[in-house]
């Protein structure tokens, strides 16, 4: 069995810095999209909510219209009963029967009054809900148009950048295979903990990139020797010398240009 090639510290540093360059480029692409994906998601949810509201209001209007029809049928039936009772009053044999029919007529008239009151209330409810439906539909149309515009905008950006991002993501996975797992985990942990996602940085003006704390000359010499993986004691970032960084940047920029 062929012995696995031993990877030097310098090769590990180069692989880590290349991984950082690739991840930083992916970050740039995602930043280009900005808040658009979230905006589209929020608009989508708002459009769905407004659409459901219109459906609910339409259902409530239909229910009120059905209630009005039922009340009108009830009123017609009550009027028919009143007519029947009045006809019966013409043929009563005594005052007790006449009074009993009068009470029935009075009761039916009160029921008609109540039904008419409810009919008016349902009518007012329908009028109000129809107004709200028109307002909601207008808002829904406006939000739908805005959503389509934002979707189109996002699709355009995705079309321009998705191919590059996919290629870079594959490159990142390939690079990780050349780096031992514990270093990859350390790198990813640092990336999560730093604001700009820079886990591997160069020495700039005697300090780690993005830091104001000076690194002692002896430590800088150790970093330049590439004999061990050094980290910044303040931020935990992995440190590489500028010469190595420049060499890898030139190579990776050529790669980016060809993707």
C-alpha positions in Angstrom: 0.0 0.0 0.0 1.3 3.4 -1.0 2.2 5.6 2.0 0.2 8.8 2.2 2.2 11.8 1.3 3.3 13.8 4.3 1.9 17.4 4.1 4.3 20.1 5.3 3.3 23.0 7.6 3.9 25.4 4.7 1.5 23.4 2.5 -1.1 23.4 5.2 -0.8 27.2 5.6 -1.1 27.6 1.9 -4.2 25.4 1.8 -5.7 27.3 4.7 -5.1 30.6 3.1 -6.5 29.4 -0.2 -9.6 28.2 1.7 -9.9 31.6 3.3 -9.6 33.3 -0.1 -12.3 31.1 -1.6 -14.7 31.5 1.4 -14.1 35.3 1.3 -15.1 35.3 -2.3 -18.3 33.3 -1.5 -19.0 35.8 1.2 -18.7 38.7 -1.3 -21.1 37.0 -3.7 -23.7 36.4 -0.9 -23.3 40.0 0.3 -24.1 41.2 -3.3 -27.5 39.6 -2.8 -27.8 41.5 0.5 -31.1 41.3 2.2 -32.9 40.3 -1.1 -33.6 36.6 -0.2 -35.1 37.6 3.1 -37.0 40.4 1.5 -38.5 38.0 -1.0 -39.3 35.6 1.7 -41.1 38.3 3.8 -43.0 39.6 0.8 -44.1 36.0 -0.1 -45.4 35.5 3.4 -47.2 38.9 3.3 -48.8 38.1 -0.1 -50.0 34.7 1.2 -51.4 36.4 4.4 -53.3 39.0 2.4 -54.6 36.4 0.0 -55.9 34.3 2.9 -57.5 37.4 4.4 -59.3 38.2 1.2 -60.6 34.5 1.1 -61.7 34.8 4.7 -63.5 38.1 4.1 -65.3 36.7 1.0 -66.4 33.7 3.1 -67.8 36.0 5.8 -69.6 38.0 3.1 -71.1 34.8 1.7 -72.2 33.7 5.2 -73.8 37.1 5.8 -75.6 37.0 2.4 -76.9 33.5 3.3 -78.1 34.8 6.7 -80.0 37.6 5.0 -81.7 35.1 2.6 -82.7 33.0 5.6 -84.1 36.1 7.4 -86.1 37.1 4.4 -87.6 33.6 4.1 -88.4 33.8 7.8 -90.1 37.2 7.4 -92.2 35.9 4.5 -93.2 32.9 6.6 -94.0 35.1 9.6 -96.2 37.4 7.3 -98.0 34.4 6.0 -98.7 33.3 9.6 -99.9 36.8 10.5 -102.3 36.7 7.5 -103.5 33.2 8.5 -104.1 34.4 12.1 -106.0 37.5 11.0 -108.2 35.3 8.7 -108.9 33.1 11.7 -109.9 36.1 13.8 -112.8 36.7 11.5 -114.2 33.3 12.4 -113.5 33.1 16.2 -116.3 32.1 18.5 -115.2 34.0 21.6 -113.0 36.8 22.9 -110.5 34.3 24.4 -109.7 32.8 20.9 -109.5 36.4 19.4 -107.0 37.5 22.1 -105.0 34.3 21.7 -104.7 35.0 18.0 -103.9 38.7 18.6 -100.9 37.6 20.9 -99.7 35.3 18.1 -99.9 38.1 15.6 -98.1 40.5 18.0 -95.4 37.8 18.6 -94.9 37.3 14.8 -94.6 41.1 14.3 -91.9 41.3 17.0 -90.1 38.4 15.3 -90.3 40.3 11.9 -88.9 43.5 13.5 -86.0 41.5 15.0 -85.3 39.7 11.7 -85.4 43.0 9.8 -83.0 44.5 12.4 -80.6 41.6 11.9 -81.0 41.9 8.1 -79.9 45.6 8.3 -77.0 44.6 10.5 -75.9 41.9 8.1 -76.3 44.4 5.2 -74.0 46.9 7.0 -71.6 44.1 7.8 -71.5 43.1 4.1 -70.9 46.7 3.0 -68.1 47.2 5.5 -66.4 43.9 4.6 -66.7 44.6 0.8 -64.9 47.9 1.4 -62.2 46.1 3.4 -61.9 43.4 0.6 -61.4 46.1 -2.0 -58.7 47.8 0.1 -57.0 44.4 0.9 -57.1 43.4 -2.8 -55.5 46.7 -3.8 -52.8 46.2 -1.2 -52.4 42.5 -2.3 -51.9 43.6 -6.0 -49.3 46.2 -4.9 -47.4 43.7 -2.8 -47.6 41.0 -5.6 -46.1 43.4 -8.1 -43.4 44.3 -5.6 -42.7 40.6 -5.0 -42.4 39.9 -8.7 -40.0 42.8 -9.1 -37.9 41.6 -6.2 -38.0 38.0 -7.4 -36.8 39.1 -10.8 -34.0 41.1 -9.2 -32.9 38.2 -7.1 -33.2 35.7 -10.0 -30.9 38.1 -12.1 -28.3 38.1 -9.3 -28.6 34.4 -8.8 -28.2 33.7 -12.5 -25.0 35.8 -12.6 -23.5 34.4 -9.4 -24.8 30.9 -8.7 -22.5 29.2 -11.2 -19.5 30.9 -9.6 -20.7 30.2 -6.1 -21.2 26.5 -6.9 -17.8 26.2 -8.4 -16.2 28.0 -5.4 -18.1 25.8 -2.9 -16.7 22.7 -4.7 -13.2 24.2 -4.6 -13.6 24.9 -0.9 -14.5 21.2 -0.3 -11.5 20.1 -2.3 -9.2 22.3 -0.3 -10.6 21.0 2.9 -9.6 17.5 1.9 -5.9 18.6 1.8 -6.2 20.0 5.4 -6.4 17.8 8.5 -9.8 17.7 10.1 -8.8 19.4 13.4 -7.5 22.4 11.4 -10.6 22.7 9.3 -12.8 22.6 12.5 -10.6 25.3 14.1 -10.7 27.4 10.9 -14.5 27.1 10.8 -14.9 27.9 14.5 -12.7 31.1 14.1 -14.7 32.2 11.0 -17.9 32.0 13.0 -16.5 34.0 15.9 -15.0 36.9 13.9 -17.1 39.6 12.4 -15.7 39.6 8.8 -15.3 35.9 8.5 -11.5 36.2 8.3 -9.9 33.2 10.1 -6.6 33.4 8.3 -4.8 36.8 8.1 -1.5 38.3 7.2 0.8 40.5 9.2 0.2 44.1 8.4 2.3 46.9 9.9 3.5 44.5 12.6 0.0 43.4 13.7 -2.5 40.7 12.6 -4.8 41.9 9.9 -7.8 43.6 11.5 -6.0 43.9 14.9 -4.2 46.8 16.6 -2.1 44.6 18.8 1.5 44.5 17.7 3.1 41.1 17.2 6.7 40.8 18.6 9.4 40.6 15.9 10.5 37.2 17.2 7.0 35.8 16.6 6.9 37.5 13.2 10.1 35.6 12.3 8.5 32.3 13.4 5.5 33.0 11.2 7.7 33.8 8.2 9.7 30.6 8.8 6.4 28.6 8.2 7.6 25.8 10.5 4.5 25.9 12.7 1.0 27.1 12.6 0.8 30.4 14.6 -2.3 32.1 15.9 -2.9 35.6 17.1 -3.2 35.5 20.9 -5.9 38.3 20.9 -8.2 37.2 18.1 -7.3 33.5 17.7 -6.8 34.0 13.9 -4.3 31.9 12.1 -1.4 34.0 10.9 0.5 33.8 7.6 3.4 35.9 6.2 2.7 38.5 3.5 4.9 36.8 0.9 3.0 33.5 1.1 -0.3 35.4 1.1 0.7 37.3 -2.1 1.7 34.2 -3.9 -1.5 32.4 -3.1 -3.6 35.5 -3.9 -2.1 35.8 -7.4 -2.9 32.1 -8.0 -6.4 32.3 -6.7 -7.3 35.5 -8.5 -6.4 33.7 -11.8 -8.7 30.9 -10.8 -11.5 33.2 -9.9 -11.2 35.0 -13.3 -11.6 31.6 -15.1 -14.7 30.5 -13.2 
